Amino acid sequence: MQPIDATMLERDRWFGAIPEERRSVLLAEARVRPVSSGGLLYGIGDPPNGLWAVLDGQVRLKGYSANGVELLVLVLRPGNWFGDLSTLDGGPRPHDAIAFGETRLLHISPPAFARAAEAQPLLYRDLGMLVCAHQRAALDFIGRSASQSVRVRLASSLAHSTIGADGHLQVRQDEMAALVGVSRQSVNRHLRLFERAGLVELGYAEIRVRDPAGLLAIASE
């Protein structure tokens, strides 16, 4: 089995808060899976196939509007956990989960999680806390979408998407628009203003953050 970088995983706020004995039992049941770019981990409506964490690369959660337009819901980077909701309630997957670039993932299958939870029953509470954290983040996004300007939301999304990364985001402007919750035209207009201010550099299907501190200052307005 490929080695698991437990130290990197423990930097995650959720996983790092789990007591060491429960983390150890969970990791003992985990397996490392390399996935090629574009690989589908699960699709909308699929039955649960376990809990996942990103070790290297990136995973994107995608949904679809009523008229079939693809929407980027969330970009997951190393240390991020996902797949918790269906693992907890046994319901169908609410999103597509797709590897972006060559990706290495930690996978805990439903039977593996059940074995770990049999040894450490409080893992079910831990899993519930992860679901709650994601729900709070979703509610926070809805609240910010209703009360903050596009400029502030875009700056916040760009700044927090690059924390712990190299500042290079491979993302289309329509995908960034879906993340912020506005039209592509509105995102493009604000990105051009950010570029002229030296905050970002725009390329084809990519955004390079030049001044994360400046973006964070705007996000805190």
MDAnalysis code that builds the backbone (N, CA, C; Angstrom):
import MDAnalysis as mda
import numpy as np

u = mda.Universe.empty(663, n_residues=221, atom_resindex=np.repeat(np.arange(221), 3), trajectory=True)
u.add_TopologyAttr("name", ["N", "CA", "C"] * 221)
u.add_TopologyAttr("resid", np.arange(1, 222))
u.add_TopologyAttr("resname", ["MET", "GLN", "PRO", "ILE", "ASP", "ALA", "THR", "MET", "LEU", "GLU", "ARG", "ASP", "ARG", "TRP", "PHE", "GLY", "ALA", "ILE", "PRO", "GLU", "GLU", "ARG", "ARG", "SER", "VAL", "LEU", "LEU", "ALA", "GLU", "ALA", "ARG", "VAL", "ARG", "PRO", "VAL", "SER", "SER", "GLY", "GLY", "LEU", "LEU", "TYR", "GLY", "ILE", "GLY", "ASP", "PRO", "PRO", "ASN", "GLY", "LEU", "TRP", "ALA", "VAL", "LEU", "ASP", "GLY", "GLN", "VAL", "ARG", "LEU", "LYS", "GLY", "TYR", "SER", "ALA", "ASN", "GLY", "VAL", "GLU", "LEU", "LEU", "VAL", "LEU", "VAL", "LEU", "ARG", "PRO", "GLY", "ASN", "TRP", "PHE", "GLY", "ASP", "LEU", "SER", "THR", "LEU", "ASP", "GLY", "GLY", "PRO", "ARG", "PRO", "HIS", "ASP", "ALA", "ILE", "ALA", "PHE", "GLY", "GLU", "THR", "ARG", "LEU", "LEU", "HIS", "ILE", "SER", "PRO", "PRO", "ALA", "PHE", "ALA", "ARG", "ALA", "ALA", "GLU", "ALA", "GLN", "PRO", "LEU", "LEU", "TYR", "ARG", "ASP", "LEU", "GLY", "MET", "LEU", "VAL", "CYS", "ALA", "HIS", "GLN", "ARG", "ALA", "ALA", "LEU", "ASP", "PHE", "ILE", "GLY", "ARG", "SER", "ALA", "SER", "GLN", "SER", "VAL", "ARG", "VAL", "ARG", "LEU", "ALA", "SER", "SER", "LEU", "ALA", "HIS", "SER", "THR", "ILE", "GLY", "ALA", "ASP", "GLY", "HIS", "LEU", "GLN", "VAL", "ARG", "GLN", "ASP", "GLU", "MET", "ALA", "ALA", "LEU", "VAL", "GLY", "VAL", "SER", "ARG", "GLN", "SER", "VAL", "ASN", "ARG", "HIS", "LEU", "ARG", "LEU", "PHE", "GLU", "ARG", "ALA", "GLY", "LEU", "VAL", "GLU", "LEU", "GLY", "TYR", "ALA", "GLU", "ILE", "ARG", "VAL", "ARG", "ASP", "PRO", "ALA", "GLY", "LEU", "LEU", "ALA", "ILE", "ALA", "SER", "GLU"])
u.atoms.positions = np.array([
    [0.840, -1.197, 0.000],
    [0.000, 0.000, 0.000],
    [0.871, 1.243, 0.000],
    [0.482, 2.235, -0.792],
    [1.239, 3.474, -0.842],
    [1.155, 4.208, 0.488],
    [2.224, 4.944, 0.880],
    [2.222, 5.629, 2.171],
    [1.193, 6.752, 2.222],
    [0.665, 6.977, 3.429],
    [-0.304, 8.040, 3.670],
    [0.375, 9.133, 4.485],
    [0.306, 10.347, 3.992],
    [0.896, 11.480, 4.707],
    [-0.084, 11.951, 5.770],
    [-0.016, 11.314, 6.953],
    [-0.947, 11.639, 8.031],
    [-0.760, 13.067, 8.513],
    [0.474, 13.564, 8.485],
    [0.735, 14.933, 8.954],
    [-0.013, 15.947, 8.108],
    [-0.019, 15.763, 6.788],
    [-0.744, 16.660, 5.913],
    [-2.238, 16.593, 6.191],
    [-2.758, 15.391, 6.378],
    [-4.185, 15.237, 6.646],
    [-4.581, 15.871, 7.971],
    [-3.702, 15.809, 8.950],
    [-4.015, 16.355, 10.275],
    [-4.070, 17.874, 10.285],
    [-3.557, 18.519, 9.215],
    [-3.685, 19.976, 9.134],
    [-5.108, 20.400, 8.790],
    [-5.908, 19.445, 8.306],
    [-7.317, 19.739, 8.053],
    [-8.037, 19.945, 9.382],
    [-8.853, 21.003, 9.450],
    [-9.511, 21.360, 10.713],
    [-10.366, 20.230, 11.251],
    [-11.091, 19.533, 10.356],
    [-11.956, 18.443, 10.818],
    [-11.133, 17.240, 11.264],
    [-10.275, 16.739, 10.383],
    [-9.536, 15.521, 10.702],
    [-8.579, 15.749, 11.873],
    [-7.967, 16.929, 11.934],
    [-7.032, 17.213, 13.011],
    [-7.689, 17.269, 14.371],
    [-9.004, 17.507, 14.415],
    [-9.718, 17.595, 15.696],
    [-10.156, 16.227, 16.212],
    [-10.066, 15.194, 15.388],
    [-10.442, 13.856, 15.827],
    [-9.336, 13.305, 16.727],
    [-9.663, 12.717, 17.879],
    [-8.624, 12.127, 18.742],
    [-7.761, 11.117, 17.996],
    [-6.513, 11.056, 18.377],
    [-5.519, 10.267, 17.642],
    [-5.926, 8.808, 17.496],
    [-6.531, 8.214, 18.540],
    [-6.875, 6.795, 18.458],
    [-7.941, 6.537, 17.401],
    [-8.849, 7.495, 17.197],
    [-9.873, 7.313, 16.163],
    [-9.297, 7.589, 14.779],
    [-8.399, 8.578, 14.678],
    [-7.736, 8.814, 13.391],
    [-6.966, 7.571, 12.945],
    [-6.273, 6.942, 13.869],
    [-5.448, 5.768, 13.529],
    [-6.301, 4.626, 13.010],
    [-7.436, 4.378, 13.669],
    [-8.327, 3.298, 13.232],
    [-8.881, 3.596, 11.837],
    [-9.226, 4.853, 11.597],
    [-9.770, 5.237, 10.298],
    [-8.720, 5.077, 9.200],
    [-7.507, 5.545, 9.451],
    [-6.453, 5.451, 8.439],
    [-6.034, 4.004, 8.182],
    [-6.149, 3.152, 9.204],
    [-5.799, 1.739, 9.012],
    [-6.725, 1.063, 8.008],
    [-7.936, 1.591, 7.854],
    [-8.896, 1.026, 6.903],
    [-8.825, 1.693, 5.526],
    [-8.029, 2.741, 5.411],
    [-7.980, 3.523, 4.175],
    [-7.053, 2.902, 3.140],
    [-7.314, 3.201, 1.895],
    [-6.473, 2.773, 0.791],
    [-6.177, 3.988, -0.096],
    [-4.981, 4.008, -0.678],
    [-4.588, 5.101, -1.562],
    [-4.897, 4.709, -3.001],
    [-5.551, 5.615, -3.717],
    [-5.938, 5.341, -5.097],
    [-5.455, 6.446, -6.018],
    [-4.583, 6.136, -6.976],
    [-4.250, 7.123, -8.011],
    [-5.369, 7.172, -9.042],
    [-5.710, 8.375, -9.489],
    [-6.779, 8.545, -10.476],
    [-6.277, 9.490, -11.562],
    [-6.441, 9.105, -12.808],
    [-6.026, 9.938, -13.926],
    [-6.959, 11.131, -14.082],
    [-6.455, 12.177, -14.708],
    [-7.253, 13.379, -14.932],
    [-8.540, 13.045, -15.685],
    [-9.648, 13.550, -15.182],
    [-10.937, 13.280, -15.787],
    [-11.636, 12.056, -15.240],
    [-10.958, 11.314, -14.359],
    [-11.559, 10.116, -13.793],
    [-12.751, 10.446, -12.905],
    [-13.841, 9.703, -13.084],
    [-15.062, 9.916, -12.308],
    [-15.016, 9.051, -11.055],
    [-15.047, 9.693, -9.891],
    [-15.052, 8.966, -8.624],
    [-16.457, 8.491, -8.285],
    [-17.416, 9.343, -8.545],
    [-18.829, 8.969, -8.455],
    [-19.650, 10.018, -9.192],
    [-20.877, 9.636, -9.562],
    [-21.745, 10.541, -10.303],
    [-23.020, 10.833, -9.551],
    [-23.711, 11.886, -9.976],
    [-24.992, 12.251, -9.367],
    [-25.949, 11.058, -9.406],
    [-26.543, 10.756, -8.263],
    [-27.495, 9.657, -8.177],
    [-26.882, 8.314, -7.869],
    [-25.534, 8.219, -7.882],
    [-24.877, 6.951, -7.568],
    [-25.066, 6.603, -6.089],
    [-25.084, 5.316, -5.764],
    [-25.106, 4.933, -4.350],
    [-23.781, 5.298, -3.701],
    [-23.746, 5.420, -2.376],
    [-22.505, 5.813, -1.701],
    [-21.402, 4.790, -1.918],
    [-20.196, 5.291, -2.158],
    [-19.039, 4.399, -2.302],
    [-17.930, 4.765, -1.320],
    [-18.289, 5.489, -0.257],
    [-17.323, 5.727, 0.801],
    [-16.885, 7.165, 0.960],
    [-15.936, 7.326, 1.852],
    [-15.381, 8.626, 2.228],
    [-14.050, 8.811, 1.507],
    [-13.780, 10.053, 1.088],
    [-12.581, 10.345, 0.303],
    [-11.830, 11.538, 0.884],
    [-10.525, 11.573, 0.630],
    [-9.710, 12.755, 0.925],
    [-8.700, 12.930, -0.200],
    [-8.405, 14.176, -0.531],
    [-7.426, 14.470, -1.583],
    [-6.028, 14.469, -0.964],
    [-5.125, 13.658, -1.537],
    [-3.726, 13.636, -1.102],
    [-2.857, 14.492, -2.023],
    [-3.048, 14.348, -3.315],
    [-2.334, 15.143, -4.317],
    [-3.301, 15.441, -5.451],
    [-3.105, 16.598, -6.093],
    [-3.944, 16.949, -7.223],
    [-5.191, 17.688, -6.787],
    [-6.289, 17.419, -7.481],
    [-7.498, 18.201, -7.267],
    [-8.716, 17.380, -7.670],
    [-9.804, 17.576, -6.947],
    [-11.091, 16.975, -7.301],
    [-12.112, 18.098, -7.400],
    [-12.968, 18.026, -8.407],
    [-14.009, 19.027, -8.577],
    [-15.377, 18.380, -8.445],
    [-16.215, 19.001, -7.618],
    [-17.602, 18.573, -7.484],
    [-18.439, 19.411, -8.443],
    [-19.241, 18.727, -9.261],
    [-20.031, 19.430, -10.267],
    [-21.496, 19.041, -10.174],
    [-22.345, 20.022, -10.451],
    [-23.775, 19.796, -10.548],
    [-24.269, 20.301, -11.890],
    [-25.583, 20.275, -12.086],
    [-26.147, 20.677, -13.367],
    [-27.444, 21.452, -13.119],
    [-27.624, 22.525, -13.878],
    [-28.831, 23.325, -13.746],
    [-30.003, 22.587, -14.378],
    [-31.193, 23.173, -14.247],
    [-32.403, 22.536, -14.787],
    [-32.325, 22.350, -16.298],
    [-31.581, 23.242, -16.983],
    [-31.466, 23.106, -18.447],
    [-30.177, 22.403, -18.867],
    [-29.514, 21.746, -17.896],
    [-28.373, 20.907, -18.222],
    [-27.030, 21.589, -18.259],
    [-26.965, 22.859, -17.843],
    [-25.682, 23.567, -17.833],
    [-24.822, 23.056, -16.674],
    [-23.563, 22.726, -16.972],
    [-22.644, 22.223, -15.951],
    [-22.252, 23.341, -14.987],
    [-22.299, 23.053, -13.679],
    [-21.973, 24.034, -12.653],
    [-20.860, 23.484, -11.766],
    [-19.801, 24.263, -11.614],
    [-18.736, 23.888, -10.691],
    [-19.170, 24.264, -9.283],
    [-19.298, 23.275, -8.420],
    [-19.813, 23.497, -7.067],
    [-18.682, 23.731, -6.071],
    [-17.608, 22.958, -6.185],
    [-16.535, 23.047, -5.194],
    [-15.248, 22.496, -5.784],
    [-14.133, 23.142, -5.452],
    [-12.807, 22.658, -5.830],
    [-12.135, 22.126, -4.567],
    [-11.741, 20.863, -4.595],
    [-11.146, 20.190, -3.430],
    [-9.661, 19.996, -3.662],
    [-8.860, 20.408, -2.675],
    [-7.408, 20.358, -2.766],
    [-6.837, 19.422, -1.712],
    [-5.526, 19.160, -1.724],
    [-4.939, 18.243, -0.748],
    [-5.318, 18.586, 0.690],
    [-5.773, 17.548, 1.409],
    [-6.216, 17.696, 2.789],
    [-7.717, 17.791, 2.929],
    [-8.427, 18.065, 1.807],
    [-9.887, 18.183, 1.870],
    [-10.555, 16.807, 1.845],
    [-11.564, 16.628, 2.708],
    [-12.360, 15.404, 2.754],
    [-13.708, 15.656, 2.081],
    [-14.271, 14.610, 1.476],
    [-15.566, 14.732, 0.821],
    [-16.221, 13.360, 0.732],
    [-17.480, 13.363, 0.298],
    [-18.235, 12.107, 0.225],
    [-18.895, 11.744, 1.538],
    [-18.908, 12.689, 2.500],
    [-19.380, 12.409, 3.855],
    [-20.894, 12.236, 3.938],
    [-21.656, 13.057, 3.194],
    [-23.114, 13.035, 3.338],
    [-23.683, 11.658, 3.011],
    [-23.348, 11.118, 1.849],
    [-23.884, 9.819, 1.456],
    [-23.319, 8.690, 2.309],
    [-22.097, 8.865, 2.817],
    [-21.529, 7.863, 3.712],
    [-22.325, 7.805, 5.010],
    [-22.812, 8.963, 5.463],
    [-23.562, 9.009, 6.722],
    [-24.993, 8.528, 6.552],
    [-25.709, 9.031, 5.514],
    [-27.139, 8.707, 5.426],
    [-27.472, 7.609, 4.426],
    [-26.479, 7.146, 3.652],
    [-26.723, 6.069, 2.699],
    [-27.483, 6.493, 1.461],
    [-27.719, 7.815, 1.305],
    [-28.467, 8.314, 0.162],
    [-27.605, 8.458, -1.075],
    [-28.232, 8.790, -2.212],
    [-27.491, 8.916, -3.477],
    [-26.568, 10.126, -3.474],
    [-25.572, 10.081, -4.313],
    [-24.614, 11.180, -4.423],
    [-25.288, 12.426, -5.009],
    [-25.045, 13.604, -4.411],
    [-25.672, 14.830, -4.919],
    [-24.871, 15.533, -6.008],
    [-23.617, 15.084, -6.270],
    [-22.763, 15.737, -7.259],
    [-21.960, 14.696, -8.029],
    [-21.408, 15.128, -9.150],
    [-20.323, 14.387, -9.791],
    [-19.019, 14.769, -9.090],
    [-18.146, 13.793, -8.858],
    [-16.816, 14.057, -8.313],
    [-15.801, 13.599, -9.353],
    [-15.013, 14.546, -9.866],
    [-14.131, 14.276, -11.007],
    [-12.716, 14.726, -10.689],
    [-11.732, 13.872, -10.952],
    [-10.325, 14.234, -10.756],
    [-9.911, 15.253, -11.810],
    [-9.153, 16.242, -11.380],
    [-8.661, 17.275, -12.293],
    [-7.142, 17.249, -12.218],
    [-6.509, 16.811, -13.296],
    [-5.073, 16.547, -13.256],
    [-4.815, 15.190, -12.622],
    [-3.570, 14.764, -12.660],
    [-3.215, 13.489, -12.030],
    [-3.409, 13.633, -10.519],
    [-4.212, 12.760, -9.959],
    [-4.670, 12.921, -8.583],
    [-4.431, 11.643, -7.781],
    [-4.106, 11.832, -6.496],
    [-3.961, 10.704, -5.579],
    [-4.923, 10.928, -4.419],
    [-5.713, 9.884, -4.143],
    [-6.800, 10.018, -3.186],
    [-6.725, 8.967, -2.089],
    [-7.239, 9.338, -0.934],
    [-7.438, 8.386, 0.163],
    [-8.891, 7.934, 0.098],
    [-9.115, 6.629, 0.132],
    [-10.471, 6.100, -0.005],
    [-10.771, 5.156, 1.154],
    [-11.920, 5.401, 1.799],
    [-12.407, 4.521, 2.859],
    [-13.776, 4.029, 2.416],
    [-13.861, 2.776, 2.000],
    [-15.096, 2.219, 1.460],
    [-16.150, 2.111, 2.566],
    [-17.440, 1.976, 2.207],
    [-18.472, 1.813, 3.240],
    [-18.202, 0.652, 4.198],
    [-17.827, -0.554, 3.710],
    [-17.521, -1.621, 4.668],
    [-16.313, -1.278, 5.555],
    [-15.315, -0.587, 4.973],
    [-14.142, -0.203, 5.759],
    [-14.515, 0.798, 6.844],
    [-15.378, 1.771, 6.496],
    [-15.797, 2.732, 7.514],
    [-16.610, 2.032, 8.595],
    [-17.453, 1.091, 8.203],
    [-18.256, 0.357, 9.185],
    [-17.359, -0.419, 10.153],
    [-16.284, -1.020, 9.637],
    [-15.359, -1.744, 10.519],
    [-14.680, -0.790, 11.501],
    [-14.249, 0.364, 10.980],
    [-13.595, 1.343, 11.844],
    [-14.562, 1.839, 12.916],
    [-15.817, 2.085, 12.517],
    [-16.805, 2.597, 13.471],
    [-17.231, 1.535, 14.468],
    [-17.131, 0.276, 14.106],
    [-17.422, -0.790, 15.067],
    [-16.383, -0.782, 16.182],
    [-15.123, -0.502, 15.801],
    [-14.052, -0.424, 16.801],
    [-14.102, 0.894, 17.572],
    [-14.510, 1.970, 16.878],
    [-14.562, 3.306, 17.491],
    [-15.907, 3.947, 17.122],
    [-16.982, 3.641, 17.875],
    [-18.320, 4.130, 17.509],
    [-18.428, 5.645, 17.395],
    [-17.582, 6.398, 18.100],
    [-17.665, 7.850, 18.026],
    [-17.243, 8.386, 16.656],
    [-16.742, 7.519, 15.768],
    [-16.455, 7.962, 14.406],
    [-17.720, 8.406, 13.684],
    [-18.872, 7.850, 14.057],
    [-20.119, 8.320, 13.463],
    [-20.392, 9.763, 13.867],
    [-20.078, 10.109, 15.109],
    [-20.224, 11.505, 15.523],
    [-19.243, 12.382, 14.752],
    [-18.010, 11.893, 14.579],
    [-17.015, 12.655, 13.818],
    [-17.492, 12.896, 12.395],
    [-18.055, 11.867, 11.784],
    [-18.555, 12.005, 10.413],
    [-19.702, 13.015, 10.371],
    [-20.568, 12.980, 11.379],
    [-21.645, 13.955, 11.456],
    [-21.125, 15.369, 11.579],
    [-20.015, 15.552, 12.286],
    [-19.416, 16.875, 12.416],
    [-18.893, 17.379, 11.078],
    [-18.367, 16.470, 10.238],
    [-17.904, 16.868, 8.908],
    [-19.083, 17.297, 8.043],
    [-20.183, 16.547, 8.110],
    [-21.393, 16.933, 7.370],
    [-21.862, 18.309, 7.831],
    [-21.848, 18.548, 9.149],
    [-22.272, 19.848, 9.682],
    [-21.355, 20.969, 9.188],
    [-20.053, 20.717, 9.149],
    [-19.106, 21.740, 8.690],
    [-19.386, 22.121, 7.244],
    [-19.653, 21.113, 6.408],
    [-19.962, 21.401, 5.005],
    [-21.306, 22.116, 4.868],
    [-22.277, 21.750, 5.713],
    [-23.566, 22.433, 5.676],
    [-23.422, 23.891, 6.090],
    [-22.632, 24.158, 7.113],
    [-22.409, 25.538, 7.554],
    [-21.709, 26.358, 6.463],
    [-20.766, 25.721, 5.776],
    [-20.087, 26.427, 4.691],
    [-21.072, 26.783, 3.581],
    [-21.994, 25.854, 3.283],
    [-22.995, 26.119, 2.249],
    [-23.930, 27.257, 2.666],
    [-24.348, 27.253, 3.921],
    [-25.225, 28.314, 4.416],
    [-24.499, 29.659, 4.430],
    [-23.205, 29.619, 4.772],
    [-22.421, 30.851, 4.761],
    [-22.324, 31.416, 3.344],
    [-22.145, 30.513, 2.364],
    [-22.081, 30.954, 0.968],
    [-23.396, 31.609, 0.548],
    [-24.509, 30.994, 0.934],
    [-25.816, 31.565, 0.585],
    [-25.980, 32.941, 1.219],
    [-25.568, 33.064, 2.493],
    [-25.674, 34.354, 3.169],
    [-24.811, 35.417, 2.531],
    [-23.579, 35.038, 2.158],
    [-22.690, 36.000, 1.523],
    [-23.190, 36.396, 0.144],
    [-23.772, 35.445, -0.565],
    [-24.299, 35.740, -1.904],
    [-25.416, 36.776, -1.836],
    [-26.163, 36.752, -0.730],
    [-27.283, 37.685, -0.595],
    [-26.846, 39.053, -0.086],
    [-25.717, 39.113, 0.636],
    [-25.374, 40.358, 1.319],
    [-24.096, 41.029, 0.820],
    [-23.205, 40.303, 0.145],
    [-21.932, 40.878, -0.270],
    [-21.924, 41.187, -1.764],
    [-21.112, 42.146, -2.138],
    [-20.977, 42.505, -3.546],
    [-20.227, 41.416, -4.307],
    [-20.371, 41.420, -5.627],
    [-19.647, 40.465, -6.472],
    [-18.146, 40.632, -6.267],
    [-17.672, 41.864, -6.170],
    [-16.241, 42.148, -5.989],
    [-15.700, 41.460, -4.742],
    [-16.424, 41.557, -3.642],
    [-15.978, 40.961, -2.379],
    [-16.022, 39.435, -2.468],
    [-17.102, 38.886, -3.025],
    [-17.224, 37.429, -3.114],
    [-16.153, 36.841, -4.025],
    [-15.874, 37.510, -5.136],
    [-14.862, 37.010, -6.057],
    [-13.480, 37.064, -5.416],
    [-13.159, 38.153, -4.749],
    [-11.862, 38.274, -4.075],
    [-11.703, 37.192, -3.019],
    [-12.755, 36.940, -2.255],
    [-12.703, 35.915, -1.217],
    [-12.493, 34.531, -1.821],
    [-13.227, 34.227, -2.899],
    [-13.115, 32.924, -3.540],
    [-11.711, 32.706, -4.103],
    [-11.155, 33.729, -4.750],
    [-9.806, 33.616, -5.316],
    [-8.761, 33.453, -4.219],
    [-8.864, 34.263, -3.171],
    [-7.864, 34.216, -2.097],
    [-7.887, 32.880, -1.383],
    [-9.071, 32.389, -1.041],
    [-9.149, 31.143, -0.282],
    [-8.908, 29.918, -1.153],
    [-9.084, 30.042, -2.454],
    [-8.780, 28.921, -3.348],
    [-7.283, 28.704, -3.499],
    [-6.483, 29.698, -3.135],
    [-5.037, 29.592, -3.324],
    [-4.281, 29.412, -2.019],
    [-4.979, 29.381, -0.880],
    [-4.293, 29.156, 0.391],
    [-3.654, 27.768, 0.370],
    [-2.374, 27.711, 0.626],
    [-1.651, 26.445, 0.606],
    [-1.299, 25.964, -0.787],
    [-1.615, 26.739, -1.805],
    [-1.281, 26.365, -3.182],
    [-0.260, 27.350, -3.724],
    [-0.002, 27.271, -5.028],
    [1.023, 28.127, -5.628],
    [0.439, 29.377, -6.259],
    [-0.831, 29.635, -6.046],
    [-1.467, 30.810, -6.619],
    [-1.973, 30.609, -8.025],
    [-1.789, 29.418, -8.577],
    [-2.165, 29.134, -9.959],
    [-3.454, 28.322, -9.965],
    [-4.527, 28.901, -10.504],
    [-5.810, 28.226, -10.558],
    [-6.142, 27.870, -11.996],
    [-6.303, 26.588, -12.273],
    [-6.752, 26.153, -13.591],
    [-8.274, 26.094, -13.555],
    [-8.893, 27.184, -13.922],
    [-10.346, 27.289, -13.839],
    [-10.838, 28.234, -14.926],
    [-11.922, 27.864, -15.582],
    [-12.522, 28.724, -16.590],
    [-13.345, 29.814, -15.904],
    [-13.555, 30.912, -16.622],
    [-14.304, 31.992, -16.009],
    [-15.760, 31.616, -15.760],
    [-16.340, 30.749, -16.587],
    [-17.707, 30.320, -16.316],
    [-17.770, 29.444, -15.072],
    [-16.687, 28.669, -14.806],
    [-16.634, 27.874, -13.587],
    [-16.487, 28.780, -12.364],
    [-15.645, 29.814, -12.474],
    [-15.502, 30.760, -11.376],
    [-16.822, 31.495, -11.131],
    [-17.547, 31.794, -12.196],
    [-18.849, 32.450, -12.044],
    [-19.812, 31.570, -11.261],
    [-19.790, 30.254, -11.540],
    [-20.656, 29.327, -10.806],
    [-20.276, 29.277, -9.331],
    [-18.976, 29.317, -9.038],
    [-18.521, 29.304, -7.642],
    [-18.977, 30.554, -6.893],
    [-18.970, 31.690, -7.590],
    [-19.321, 32.962, -6.944],
    [-20.833, 33.185, -6.967],
    [-21.518, 32.573, -7.930],
    [-22.965, 32.699, -8.003],
    [-23.452, 33.877, -8.824],
    [-22.696, 34.226, -9.881],
    [-23.082, 35.344, -10.748],
    [-22.840, 34.941, -12.202],
    [-23.102, 35.863, -13.131],
    [-22.906, 35.571, -14.548],
    [-21.417, 35.605, -14.911],
    [-21.080, 34.951, -16.020],
    [-19.704, 34.974, -16.504],
    [-19.283, 36.389, -16.862],
    [-20.191, 37.158, -17.436],
    [-19.861, 38.522, -17.839],
    [-19.484, 39.374, -16.628],
    [-20.197, 39.196, -15.539],
    [-19.904, 39.953, -14.323],
    [-18.541, 39.562, -13.749],
    [-18.256, 38.262, -13.739],
    [-16.948, 37.799, -13.252],
    [-15.831, 38.329, -14.133],
    [-16.013, 38.271, -15.440],
    [-14.987, 38.764, -16.361],
    [-14.688, 40.241, -16.127],
    [-15.726, 41.032, -15.932],
    [-15.531, 42.469, -15.697],
    [-14.708, 42.717, -14.431],
    [-15.012, 41.996, -13.359],
    [-14.282, 42.206, -12.106],
    [-12.868, 41.631, -12.173],
    [-12.704, 40.518, -12.885],
    [-11.363, 39.963, -13.047],
    [-10.462, 40.925, -13.807],
    [-11.010, 41.596, -14.827],
    [-10.216, 42.576, -15.592],
    [-9.790, 43.727, -14.684],
    [-10.687, 44.137, -13.797],
    [-10.327, 45.195, -12.849],
    [-9.241, 44.717, -11.884],
    [-9.354, 43.484, -11.415],
    [-8.325, 42.919, -10.535],
    [-6.985, 42.824, -11.260],
    [-7.039, 42.458, -12.548],
    [-5.803, 42.334, -13.322],
    [-5.127, 43.700, -13.475],
    [-5.909, 44.726, -13.773],
    [-5.331, 46.061, -13.918],
    [-4.747, 46.566, -12.598],
    [-5.296, 46.099, -11.484],
    [-4.792, 46.494, -10.168],
    [-3.593, 45.653, -9.728],
    [-3.186, 44.669, -10.547],
    [-2.034, 43.837, -10.219],
    [-2.339, 42.722, -9.248],
    [-3.616, 42.429, -9.032],
    [-3.990, 41.387, -8.077],
    [-3.925, 39.994, -8.694],
    [-4.254, 39.884, -9.981],
    [-4.262, 38.591, -10.669],
    [-3.688, 38.767, -12.070],
    [-3.366, 37.641, -12.678],
    [-2.970, 37.605, -14.089],
    [-3.856, 36.570, -14.769],
    [-4.492, 36.937, -15.859],
    [-5.435, 36.065, -16.542],
    [-4.786, 35.380, -17.725],
    [-5.106, 34.118, -17.902],
    [-4.653, 33.355, -19.051],
    [-5.793, 32.508, -19.565],
    [-5.504, 31.628, -20.524],
    [-6.536, 30.758, -21.075],
    [-6.891, 29.684, -20.053],
    [-8.131, 29.706, -19.578],
    [-8.641, 28.735, -18.601],
    [-7.784, 28.692, -17.340],
    [-7.200, 29.831, -16.980],
    [-6.406, 29.872, -15.754],
    [-6.369, 31.286, -15.187],
    [-6.176, 31.352, -13.889],
    [-6.019, 32.612, -13.173],
    [-4.838, 32.442, -12.233],
    [-3.871, 33.356, -12.309],
    [-2.735, 33.311, -11.388],
    [-2.868, 34.469, -10.402],
    [-2.950, 34.149, -9.127],
    [-3.076, 35.169, -8.090],
    [-1.708, 35.777, -7.816],
    [-1.587, 37.083, -8.009],
    [-0.329, 37.803, -7.795],
    [-0.250, 38.450, -6.421],
    [-1.389, 38.817, -5.864],
    [-1.391, 39.545, -4.593],
    [-2.498, 38.993, -3.697],
    [-2.262, 37.832, -3.051],
    [-3.308, 37.250, -2.198],
    [-3.674, 38.154, -1.026],
    [-2.701, 38.892, -0.490],
    [-2.999, 39.794, 0.621],
    [-3.967, 40.890, 0.183],
    [-3.764, 41.383, -1.046],
    [-4.663, 42.416, -1.570],
    [-6.077, 41.878, -1.750],
    [-6.194, 40.633, -2.205],
    [-7.516, 40.021, -2.366],
    [-8.183, 39.816, -1.010],
    [-7.409, 39.369, -0.026],
    [-7.959, 39.177, 1.308],
    [-8.441, 40.493, 1.920],
    [-7.726, 41.576, 1.602],
    [-8.148, 42.894, 2.104],
    [-9.511, 43.271, 1.511],
    [-9.702, 42.981, 0.229],
    [-10.995, 43.260, -0.406],
    [-12.064, 42.352, 0.194],
    [-11.702, 41.077, 0.404],
    [-12.666, 40.114, 0.949],
    [-13.155, 40.493, 2.337],
    [-12.339, 41.234, 3.081],
    [-12.706, 41.605, 4.446],
    [-13.523, 42.902, 4.512],
    [-13.762, 43.513, 3.360],
    [-14.535, 44.764, 3.354],
    [-15.956, 44.542, 3.860],
])
